[in-house]
Amino acid sequence: MNKTKTYEFSIIVPIYNEEDNMYRLEKELGAYLKGSSVKTCILFVNDGSKDNSLSLITEICNRNDAFFYIDFTKNNGLSAAIKAGIDTTESPFLGYIDADLQTTPEDFELLLPHRNEFELVMGIRTGRKDSLGKKISSKIANGFRRMMTHDGVEDTGCPLKVIKTDYAKRIPFFTGMHRFIPALIQLQLGKVKQVPVRHFERTAGVSKFHLWNRLVSPFMDCFAYRWMRKRYINYTIGSDNIN
């Protein structure tokens, strides 16, 4: 049996070359699990890390009952890691947080109270501790995305999200998909709620983002989303005699 099925909430944590952050992840995520308002587990997705991340992940999972992992044979990128986590999870709700811990798992408690009313509850980063260049590129990319998708979302780049798992599994995935999760939930007629959350400086490891994947690539992905939106199939079954 898939072990995540015994939990109400699974938190997906994509990992790529984060060996310097792994013990801090264990500490902060472990502390959150003890006080979480719902029964919660952690699912690490090792995205083909080239450092010592995998051995640390297995060590952490071996000594923590509610910590699990899957490991890619090669690096596939953030969207693939999130998709694999969603495909693997069988709890009713799933969440997502970045391994850099610039958002805190404690703030899932601000999102979870809305999980039954909304198909996606997501954070809006307040008091961002990023560099000026990252803030400017993020603002430009978010503005262009809103213009192209009309999703009304202020900060799609915030990694703190809670999604109903059945909706997450129906998201049409493509490279760069993680930037369009709110719009892709809305395509399913799902409701989205935004909640302010805290933001912190990265204290270990190195950011995997640069000009191309922070600004240029998102622009290109917006056109891919527009193409897909026009061809998206959405239906509801009224009755059946299958069961």
C-alpha positions as CSV (number, residue, x, y, z in Angstrom):
1,M,0.0,0.0,0.0
2,N,1.2,3.5,-0.8
3,K,2.2,4.9,2.6
4,T,0.9,8.4,1.8
5,K,-2.6,7.1,1.7
6,T,-2.7,6.9,5.5
7,Y,-2.1,10.7,5.8
8,E,-4.5,13.5,5.1
9,F,-1.8,15.9,3.8
10,S,1.5,15.1,2.0
11,I,4.1,17.8,1.5
12,I,6.1,17.5,-1.7
13,V,9.7,18.8,-1.4
14,P,11.7,18.7,-4.7
15,I,15.5,18.3,-4.0
16,Y,18.3,19.2,-6.4
17,N,21.8,19.5,-5.0
18,E,20.6,20.7,-1.5
19,E,23.0,18.7,0.7
20,D,23.7,21.8,2.8
21,N,20.0,22.2,3.6
22,M,19.0,18.6,4.3
23,Y,19.5,18.5,8.1
24,R,17.7,21.9,8.4
25,L,14.8,20.5,6.3
26,E,14.6,17.5,8.6
27,K,14.5,19.7,11.7
28,E,12.0,22.2,10.4
29,L,9.7,19.8,8.7
30,G,9.9,17.4,11.6
31,A,9.0,20.1,14.0
32,Y,6.0,21.1,11.8
33,L,4.7,17.5,11.7
34,K,4.5,17.4,15.5
35,G,2.2,20.4,15.6
36,S,0.4,20.1,12.3
37,S,-3.4,20.5,12.5
38,V,-3.8,17.4,10.2
39,K,-2.0,14.1,9.9
40,T,0.9,15.0,7.6
41,C,3.8,13.3,5.8
42,I,6.8,14.5,3.8
43,L,7.7,13.3,0.3
44,F,11.1,14.2,-1.0
45,V,11.6,14.0,-4.7
46,N,15.3,13.8,-5.5
47,D,15.7,15.3,-9.0
48,G,18.9,13.5,-9.9
49,S,21.1,15.4,-7.4
50,K,24.8,15.3,-8.2
51,D,25.9,16.0,-4.6
52,N,25.3,14.0,-1.4
53,S,21.6,14.8,-1.2
54,L,20.3,11.3,-1.9
55,S,22.3,9.6,0.9
56,L,21.1,12.3,3.3
57,I,17.5,11.9,2.1
58,T,17.7,8.1,2.7
59,E,19.3,8.7,6.1
60,I,16.6,11.1,7.1
61,C,13.8,8.9,5.9
62,N,15.2,5.9,7.7
63,R,14.9,7.6,11.1
64,N,11.6,9.5,10.6
65,D,8.4,7.5,10.2
66,A,6.5,10.1,8.2
67,F,9.3,10.9,5.8
68,F,9.4,9.2,2.3
69,Y,11.2,9.7,-0.9
70,I,11.4,8.9,-4.6
71,D,14.6,9.3,-6.6
72,F,15.0,10.2,-10.3
73,T,17.6,8.4,-12.3
74,K,18.6,11.7,-13.8
75,N,17.9,15.4,-13.5
76,N,14.5,16.2,-15.0
77,G,13.7,19.7,-13.7
78,L,11.3,21.2,-11.2
79,S,8.1,20.7,-13.1
80,A,8.9,17.0,-13.5
81,A,9.7,16.7,-9.8
82,I,6.4,18.3,-8.8
83,K,4.5,16.0,-11.3
84,A,6.2,12.9,-9.9
85,G,5.3,13.9,-6.4
86,I,1.7,14.5,-7.4
87,D,1.6,11.2,-9.3
88,T,2.9,9.4,-6.2
89,T,0.8,11.0,-3.5
90,E,-2.5,9.3,-2.5
91,S,-3.5,11.5,0.4
92,P,-6.6,13.7,-0.1
93,F,-4.6,16.9,0.0
94,L,-1.0,17.7,-1.0
95,G,1.3,20.6,-0.5
96,Y,4.5,21.9,-2.0
97,I,7.4,23.8,-0.5
98,D,10.9,24.6,-1.8
99,A,13.9,23.0,-0.2
100,D,15.6,26.4,0.3
101,L,13.1,27.1,3.1
102,Q,12.7,30.7,2.1
103,T,9.1,29.9,3.1
104,T,8.4,28.1,6.3
105,P,6.3,24.9,6.7
106,E,4.7,26.5,9.8
107,D,2.7,28.7,7.4
108,F,0.9,25.7,5.9
109,E,-1.3,26.3,9.0
110,L,-2.4,29.6,7.4
111,L,-3.5,27.7,4.2
112,L,-5.0,24.4,5.5
113,P,-8.1,26.0,7.2
114,H,-9.3,26.9,3.6
115,R,-8.6,23.5,2.0
116,N,-12.1,22.2,1.9
117,E,-13.6,25.4,0.4
118,F,-10.9,25.9,-2.3
119,E,-9.2,23.5,-4.7
120,L,-6.0,25.5,-4.4
121,V,-4.8,27.6,-1.4
122,M,-1.5,29.4,-2.1
123,G,0.8,31.8,-0.4
124,I,1.7,35.3,-1.3
125,R,5.2,36.2,-0.1
126,T,5.4,39.3,2.1
127,G,8.5,41.2,2.9
128,R,10.5,39.3,0.3
129,K,14.2,38.8,1.1
130,D,15.4,38.3,-2.5
131,S,17.9,40.4,-4.4
132,L,16.6,43.5,-6.2
133,G,17.3,41.8,-9.6
134,K,15.2,38.8,-8.6
135,K,12.4,41.0,-7.3
136,I,12.3,43.0,-10.6
137,S,12.4,39.9,-12.9
138,S,9.7,38.2,-10.7
139,K,7.5,41.3,-10.9
140,I,7.8,41.5,-14.7
141,A,7.2,37.7,-15.2
142,N,4.2,37.7,-12.9
143,G,2.7,40.7,-14.7
144,F,3.1,39.1,-18.1
145,R,1.7,35.8,-16.9
146,R,-1.4,37.5,-15.4
147,M,-2.0,39.3,-18.7
148,M,-1.7,36.1,-20.7
149,T,-3.6,33.8,-18.3
150,H,-6.1,36.1,-16.5
151,D,-5.6,34.0,-13.4
152,G,-5.7,37.0,-11.0
153,V,-2.8,35.5,-9.0
154,E,-0.4,38.0,-7.4
155,D,2.5,35.7,-6.7
156,T,2.5,32.4,-8.6
157,G,6.2,31.9,-7.8
158,C,5.4,31.4,-4.1
159,P,6.1,27.7,-3.5
160,L,3.8,27.3,-0.5
161,K,0.6,25.6,-1.9
162,V,-2.1,23.3,-0.7
163,I,-4.1,21.5,-3.5
164,K,-6.9,18.9,-3.5
165,T,-5.1,15.8,-4.8
166,D,-7.7,14.8,-7.3
167,Y,-7.5,18.2,-8.9
168,A,-3.7,18.1,-8.9
169,K,-3.7,14.8,-10.6
170,R,-5.7,16.2,-13.5
171,I,-3.4,19.1,-14.2
172,P,-2.0,18.9,-17.7
173,F,1.8,18.9,-17.2
174,F,4.5,20.3,-19.3
175,T,8.0,21.8,-18.6
176,G,7.4,25.1,-16.9
177,M,4.0,23.9,-15.6
178,H,4.8,24.9,-12.0
179,R,4.4,28.6,-12.9
180,F,0.8,28.0,-14.1
181,I,-0.6,25.8,-11.3
182,P,-3.3,28.4,-10.4
183,A,-4.4,28.9,-14.0
184,L,-4.4,25.1,-14.6
185,I,-6.6,24.6,-11.5
186,Q,-9.0,27.3,-12.8
187,L,-9.2,25.4,-16.1
188,Q,-10.9,22.6,-14.1
189,L,-13.3,25.3,-12.7
190,G,-11.4,25.0,-9.3
191,K,-11.4,27.9,-6.9
192,V,-8.1,29.6,-5.8
193,K,-7.4,31.4,-2.6
194,Q,-4.3,33.5,-1.9
195,V,-3.0,34.0,1.7
196,P,-0.1,36.2,2.8
197,V,2.9,34.1,4.1
198,R,6.3,35.0,5.4
199,H,9.5,35.0,3.4
200,F,13.1,34.5,4.5
201,E,16.6,34.7,3.1
202,R,18.3,31.5,1.8
203,T,20.8,30.4,4.4
204,A,22.4,27.4,2.7
205,G,22.8,26.0,-0.8
206,V,22.7,27.9,-4.1
207,S,19.7,29.2,-6.0
208,K,18.9,27.2,-9.2
209,F,17.3,30.2,-10.9
210,H,19.0,32.6,-13.3
211,L,17.9,35.1,-16.0
212,W,16.7,32.4,-18.5
213,N,14.5,30.3,-16.1
214,R,13.3,33.3,-14.2
215,L,12.3,35.6,-17.0
216,V,12.9,34.4,-20.6
217,S,11.6,30.9,-20.2
218,P,8.4,31.9,-18.4
219,F,7.5,34.3,-21.3
220,M,7.8,31.4,-23.7
221,D,5.8,29.1,-21.4
222,C,2.9,31.6,-21.4
223,F,2.4,31.0,-25.1
224,A,2.5,27.2,-24.5
225,Y,-0.2,27.7,-21.9
226,R,-2.4,29.8,-24.2
227,W,-2.2,27.1,-26.9
228,M,-3.1,24.4,-24.4
229,R,-6.0,26.4,-22.9
230,K,-7.8,26.6,-26.2
231,R,-7.6,22.8,-26.5
232,Y,-8.2,21.8,-22.9
233,I,-11.0,19.2,-22.4
234,N,-13.1,19.6,-19.3
235,Y,-16.2,17.4,-18.6
236,T,-18.4,16.2,-15.7
237,I,-20.0,12.8,-15.6
238,G,-23.6,13.0,-14.6
239,S,-24.4,9.3,-14.0
240,D,-23.0,5.9,-14.7
241,N,-23.5,2.2,-14.0
242,I,-19.8,1.3,-13.7
243,N,-19.8,0.8,-9.9
